[in-house]
């Protein structure tokens, strides 16, 4: 059963050509090439079983090179550990430039994979890059036997809105380990439909 592939596609929102391919351990630090800056004015929180929005004024800074949870050094080390434990890392590329990256933990449970991270560089947002990366994540998760995909989403309106638009729904009982790690995130899950066999595989 295939567990990685290289895909050339165009993002329909801006006819953006891109190559999506697996990334190896030595490329984990390329996360630092992504511009993560964002000005967030609306966020969400899960309160008493209801998703409610509230105004914020968050200025997400660039990745620091070292020191702290969000440094390139720390995030790259975490991605390396994920790969060492059987996870996957994929990137979307515009030539040699990294447009976005996504990481997958294949066995959060026996039947569920986790979208561990999804980042798109600021200049490539709203061009279909995140949608293309997510589609590849779902393909990889199904190839490993997952029936559902879990995400602990940053509570910004852009992140939550994106996942809801892609068919994720809120979970009322978040995964305890992920809730402990990211208590302010919005926890969601999406069922993964089985792809029909290709004509060559059909009986």
C-alpha positions as CSV (number, residue, x, y, z in Angstrom):
1,X,0.0,0.0,0.0
2,X,1.5,3.4,-1.0
3,X,2.3,5.8,1.9
4,X,3.9,8.7,0.0
5,X,3.6,10.3,-3.4
6,X,4.5,13.4,-5.4
7,X,1.6,15.4,-6.7
8,X,1.5,18.3,-9.2
9,X,-1.6,20.4,-9.0
10,X,-3.1,23.9,-9.4
11,X,-4.9,25.7,-6.7
12,X,-8.2,26.8,-8.2
13,X,-8.4,30.0,-6.2
14,X,-5.5,31.6,-8.0
15,X,-4.4,29.0,-10.6
16,X,-1.3,28.6,-8.5
17,X,0.9,25.7,-9.7
18,X,2.5,23.7,-6.9
19,X,4.3,20.5,-6.2
20,X,3.3,18.6,-3.1
21,X,5.9,16.0,-2.0
22,X,7.1,14.1,1.1
23,X,9.8,15.9,3.1
24,X,12.5,14.1,5.1
25,X,14.0,14.6,8.5
26,X,16.8,16.8,7.2
27,X,14.2,19.2,5.8
28,X,12.2,19.8,9.1
29,X,14.0,23.1,9.7
30,X,12.6,24.5,6.5
31,X,9.5,25.3,8.5
32,X,11.5,28.4,9.4
33,X,11.2,29.6,5.7
34,X,7.5,30.0,6.2
35,X,6.2,33.5,7.1
36,X,3.8,32.7,9.9
37,X,2.9,36.3,10.7
38,X,-0.8,37.1,11.0
39,X,-3.0,39.8,12.5
40,X,-5.9,38.0,14.2
41,X,-9.0,40.1,15.1
42,X,-11.5,37.3,15.8
43,X,-11.1,34.1,17.8
44,X,-13.2,31.2,19.1
45,X,-13.6,29.4,22.3
46,X,-15.5,26.3,23.4
47,X,-17.7,27.2,26.3
48,X,-20.5,25.1,27.9
49,X,-20.9,23.1,24.7
50,X,-21.1,26.1,22.4
51,X,-18.5,27.6,20.0
52,X,-18.5,31.3,20.6
53,X,-16.5,34.1,18.9
54,X,-14.9,37.1,20.6
55,X,-12.8,40.0,19.3
56,X,-9.0,39.9,19.8
57,X,-6.0,41.8,18.7
58,X,-3.3,39.2,18.2
59,X,-0.2,39.9,16.2
60,X,1.5,36.5,15.4
61,X,5.2,37.2,15.2
62,X,7.8,35.5,12.9
63,X,9.3,32.2,14.0
64,X,12.1,32.9,16.5
65,X,15.3,31.0,15.5
66,X,15.8,29.4,19.0
67,X,14.4,29.4,22.5
68,X,10.8,28.6,23.4
69,X,8.1,26.3,22.2
70,X,7.5,28.2,18.9
71,X,11.1,28.5,17.9
72,X,12.3,27.0,14.6
73,X,14.7,24.9,16.6
74,X,12.0,23.5,18.9
75,X,9.5,22.9,16.1
76,X,12.0,21.2,13.9
77,X,13.1,18.9,16.7
78,X,9.4,18.0,17.3
79,X,8.9,17.3,13.6
80,X,12.1,15.1,13.6
81,X,10.6,13.1,16.6
82,X,7.3,12.7,14.7
83,X,9.1,11.3,11.7
84,X,11.2,9.0,13.8
85,X,8.0,7.6,15.3
86,X,6.4,6.8,12.0
87,X,4.7,10.1,11.1
88,X,4.8,12.0,7.8
89,X,5.8,15.4,6.7
90,X,4.8,16.9,3.4
91,X,5.4,20.3,1.7
92,X,3.9,22.4,-1.0
93,X,6.5,24.0,-3.3
94,X,6.5,26.8,-5.8
95,X,9.7,25.9,-7.5
96,X,12.3,25.7,-4.7
97,X,10.2,27.9,-2.4
98,X,8.3,26.3,0.4
99,X,4.7,27.5,0.3
100,X,3.4,25.4,3.2
101,X,4.0,22.3,5.3
102,X,1.8,19.7,7.0
103,X,2.6,16.9,9.5
104,X,0.6,13.8,10.3
105,X,0.6,11.5,13.3
106,X,-0.8,8.3,11.8
107,X,-2.0,6.5,14.9
108,X,-3.5,8.9,17.4
109,X,-5.9,5.9,18.0
110,X,-6.3,2.6,16.2
111,X,-8.7,4.2,13.7
112,X,-7.8,7.9,13.9
113,X,-4.9,10.0,12.5
114,X,-3.9,13.4,13.8
115,X,-3.2,16.5,11.6
116,X,-0.3,17.5,13.8
117,X,0.4,20.8,12.0
118,X,-0.5,22.8,8.9
119,X,1.2,26.1,8.1
120,X,1.1,28.2,4.9
121,X,3.4,31.1,4.3
122,X,1.6,34.5,4.5
123,X,2.0,35.4,0.8
124,X,0.5,32.0,-0.3
125,X,-2.6,32.1,1.9
126,X,-6.1,32.0,0.3
127,X,-4.6,30.5,-2.8
128,X,-5.7,26.9,-2.2
129,X,-2.4,25.7,-0.7
130,X,-3.9,24.7,2.6
131,X,-6.7,22.8,0.8
132,X,-4.2,21.0,-1.4
133,X,-2.1,20.0,1.6
134,X,-5.1,18.8,3.6
135,X,-6.2,16.7,0.7
136,X,-2.8,15.0,0.6
137,X,-2.9,14.5,4.4
138,X,-6.3,12.8,4.1
139,X,-4.9,10.5,1.3
140,X,-2.0,9.6,3.5
141,X,-4.2,8.9,6.5
142,X,-6.5,6.7,4.5
143,X,-3.5,4.8,3.0
144,X,-2.5,3.9,6.6
145,X,-6.0,2.8,7.4
146,X,-7.4,5.8,9.3
147,X,-11.1,6.2,9.4
148,X,-11.0,9.8,10.8
149,X,-8.7,12.7,11.1
150,X,-8.4,14.8,14.3
151,X,-7.1,18.4,14.5
152,X,-6.4,20.6,17.5
153,X,-6.9,23.9,15.7
154,X,-5.5,27.3,16.6
155,X,-8.6,29.3,17.8
156,X,-8.2,32.0,15.2
157,X,-11.2,32.6,13.0
158,X,-9.1,31.9,9.9
159,X,-8.0,28.4,11.2
160,X,-11.4,27.4,12.6
161,X,-13.3,28.7,9.6
162,X,-11.0,26.8,7.3
163,X,-11.4,23.4,9.0
164,X,-15.2,23.8,9.3
165,X,-15.4,24.6,5.6
166,X,-13.4,21.4,4.9
167,X,-15.9,19.1,6.7
168,X,-14.5,19.0,10.2
169,X,-16.9,19.1,13.1
170,X,-16.5,19.9,16.8
171,X,-15.8,17.1,19.2
172,X,-17.6,17.3,22.6
173,X,-15.0,15.0,24.3
174,X,-11.5,16.1,23.1
175,X,-8.6,13.6,23.1
176,X,-7.3,14.0,26.7
177,X,-3.6,14.2,25.8
178,X,-4.2,16.8,23.1
179,X,-6.5,18.8,25.3
180,X,-3.8,18.9,28.0
181,X,-1.2,20.0,25.5
182,X,-3.4,22.7,23.8
183,X,-6.3,23.5,26.2
184,X,-7.3,26.7,24.3
185,X,-7.4,25.1,20.8
186,X,-10.6,24.1,19.1
187,X,-10.7,20.3,18.8
188,X,-12.3,18.9,15.6
189,X,-12.6,15.6,13.7
190,X,-13.4,14.6,10.1
191,X,-14.5,11.2,8.9
192,X,-12.5,9.9,6.0
193,X,-14.5,8.3,3.2
194,X,-12.9,5.3,1.6
195,X,-11.8,6.0,-1.9
196,X,-13.3,3.7,-4.6
197,X,-10.8,1.3,-6.3
198,X,-9.2,2.4,-9.5
199,X,-10.4,0.5,-12.7
200,X,-7.2,-1.6,-12.5
201,X,-8.1,-2.7,-8.9
202,X,-11.7,-3.3,-9.5
203,X,-12.8,-7.0,-9.7
